[in-house]
Amino acid sequence: MDKLLTLEEWAKAKYTNPPARETLRRWARACRIYPPAQKQGRAYYVQPDACYIDPNKPEPISRPSAPANRPTLVERIRRGA
């Protein structure tokens, strides 16, 4: 397991102009950092490769398409299979 960093250390490594401490703590409480920050005592710790997730820009969800030769659920129900 990688060595965990404090929020301030992580922000200095990720950003040229890091956000304020309270902003970082707000992000941690709101689970806007992935993988989630771990609270130990009064401090939050994150993995070095963690990233900020912007709630205003959701990631597109890729849905697997059903194979062409496999019937859909509705078709299977209608056939009684």
C-alpha positions in Angstrom: 0.0 0.0 0.0 1.2 3.5 -0.8 2.2 5.9 1.8 -0.8 8.2 2.6 -0.5 12.0 2.3 -2.2 14.7 4.3 -4.7 16.8 2.3 -2.2 19.7 2.2 0.7 17.5 1.0 -1.6 16.0 -1.7 -2.8 19.5 -2.8 0.7 20.8 -3.1 1.7 17.9 -5.3 -1.5 18.1 -7.5 -2.0 21.9 -7.9 0.3 24.8 -8.7 -1.9 27.0 -6.5 -3.5 24.6 -4.0 -7.0 25.2 -2.5 -7.3 26.4 1.0 -7.3 23.8 3.9 -11.0 24.3 4.6 -11.8 23.7 1.0 -9.8 20.5 1.0 -11.5 19.3 4.2 -14.9 20.1 2.6 -14.0 18.0 -0.4 -13.0 15.1 1.8 -16.2 15.3 3.8 -18.3 15.4 0.6 -16.4 12.5 -0.9 -15.2 14.6 -3.8 -11.8 13.0 -3.7 -11.4 9.5 -5.1 -10.3 7.1 -3.6 -12.0 8.6 -0.6 -10.0 10.4 2.1 -9.5 8.5 5.4 -10.0 10.4 8.6 -7.5 9.5 11.3 -8.0 11.5 14.4 -8.4 15.1 13.3 -6.6 14.8 10.0 -7.6 13.5 6.6 -5.2 11.3 4.6 -5.4 10.4 0.9 -3.5 8.2 -1.5 -0.9 9.9 -3.7 -2.8 9.0 -6.9 -6.1 10.4 -5.6 -8.0 12.8 -7.8 -10.8 15.4 -7.4 -14.2 14.6 -8.8 -16.1 17.6 -10.0 -19.8 17.0 -9.3 -20.8 19.4 -12.1 -19.0 17.3 -14.7 -20.2 13.7 -14.2 -18.3 11.0 -16.0 -20.3 9.3 -18.8 -21.5 5.8 -17.8 -20.7 3.3 -20.4 -23.3 0.6 -20.6 -22.5 -2.7 -22.1 -24.5 -3.5 -25.2 -26.4 -6.8 -25.4 -25.0 -9.3 -27.9 -27.0 -9.4 -31.2 -27.7 -13.1 -30.9 -28.9 -13.0 -27.3 -32.6 -12.2 -26.7 -33.6 -9.3 -24.5 -35.2 -9.9 -21.1 -38.7 -9.0 -22.4 -38.3 -11.5 -25.3 -37.3 -14.3 -22.8 -40.3 -13.5 -20.6 -42.7 -13.6 -23.5 -41.3 -17.0 -24.6 -41.5 -18.3 -21.1 -37.8 -19.1 -20.9 
